[in-house]
Amino acid sequence: MRARKRPCNRPGRAVRPSNRSGLKKQGVPFIILERSNCIASLWQNRTHDRLKLHLPKKFCQLPYIPFPENFPEYPTKHQFIDYLKSYAKRFELDPKFNESVRSAKYDETCGLWRVKTVSNDGSGVEYICRWVVVASGENAEKVVPEFEGLHDFGGNVIHACDYKSGEVYRGKRVLVVGCGNSGMEVSLDLCHYNAIPSMVVRNSVHVLPREIFGKSTFELGVSLMKWMPIWVVDKILLAASRLLLGNIEKYGLKRPSMGPLQLKNKQGKTPVLDIGTLSKIKSGDIKIVPGIKKFIHGGVELVNGQILEIDSVILATGYSSNVPSWLKESDFFSKDGFPISQFTNGLKGKNGLYAVGFTRRGLSGASLDAIRVAQDIGKIWKTETKQKNHSAGFSCHLKCKQ
């Protein structure tokens, strides 16, 4: 019976390097499970070529190692990938690639987690572990809404995660469905290649300048919130945006009634940080159109009755968490794959379950959560190992071939 209490020291699932380095620094052994074939698979495989970080680099760096000084304020996609690769190499992180978690369930009998995985070749493994850190991210799966008539359209249809460059769209009429940061950036990139983009704006959206008088809008907001209520900061940011960007509503971009920071905190909706798209909208190079009623062969009928002839469709319709599909637990995560409540000590559920990267606060938020989670696990690990020094030879984890 005593053996059931002995720690099996490897969290069953971890994806973000920030959390792994914290565990390693505290001497906690672990296993990293990664369903893809590389570090930072979202950045390497599911982003367009011209992508840059939206926020200044100091807000996107992982714990213990800053970005190289020679990197620009807003690193490119390839610079960020290089940074993540060097980070993994520095801390000797060795993920088990091509292993997808099929289920993770807490076994009440033995007091440990059972994490079952499947590899690309169809073989399976079951890991028995003391802790599970869910770090699969907010954007694990693409969201593809159902549209009437889409199968009859006849043209090329892809999700924004599969978009790499506008090169293949030169001279083409492209419908971009969605007006978040992805939709805005894809539309702008299409303009660089002389495509003819139309962007569907169905809901209200906050568009803010990336910088206000030479200072990052995000950084300004964070600084002001130290001294002012969030609603006051929102008013300041919106006033500055109106001054710098003008009245965007006359171009078909209606602002939400709630301020951008309040909306982010309450609903997780990220404001768009403009990097040049708005000027293309003002010039008419990007056409704003209302919601979609249905697709027809070679075109789309909009909710206002307008028929728009198009050649291709790019669905910038967002992403979702996939946690409910594999985590067999209902108290900590909701049906939409996000933690139901946030705990003071990082994000902590029952029986050694943790979450990192689900606070909708980007890389900086994930890094802070990761540090707290790693510290909490490290504290428990040190306490339990001190109490069981005579059990130092106990196996770190159990791995059962299926």
Beta strands, then each sheet from edge to edge (+ up, - down):
strand 1: 99-107
strand 2: 112-119
strand 3: 124-129
strand 4: 132-134
strand 5: 141-142
strand 6: 156-159
strand 7: 173-177
strand 8: 196-200
strand 9: 207-209
strand 10: 211-212
strand 11: 215-216
strand 12: 272-274
strand 13: 287-289
strand 14: 292-296
strand 15: 299-302
strand 16: 307-309
strand 17: 312-315
strand 18: 319-320
strand 19: 353-355
strand 20: 398-401
sheet 1: 1+ 2- 3+ 20-
sheet 2: 4+ 19+
sheet 3: 5+ 18-
sheet 4: 6+ 17+ 7+ 8+ 13+
sheet 5: 9+ 12+
sheet 6: 10+ 11-
sheet 7: 14+ 15- 16+
end
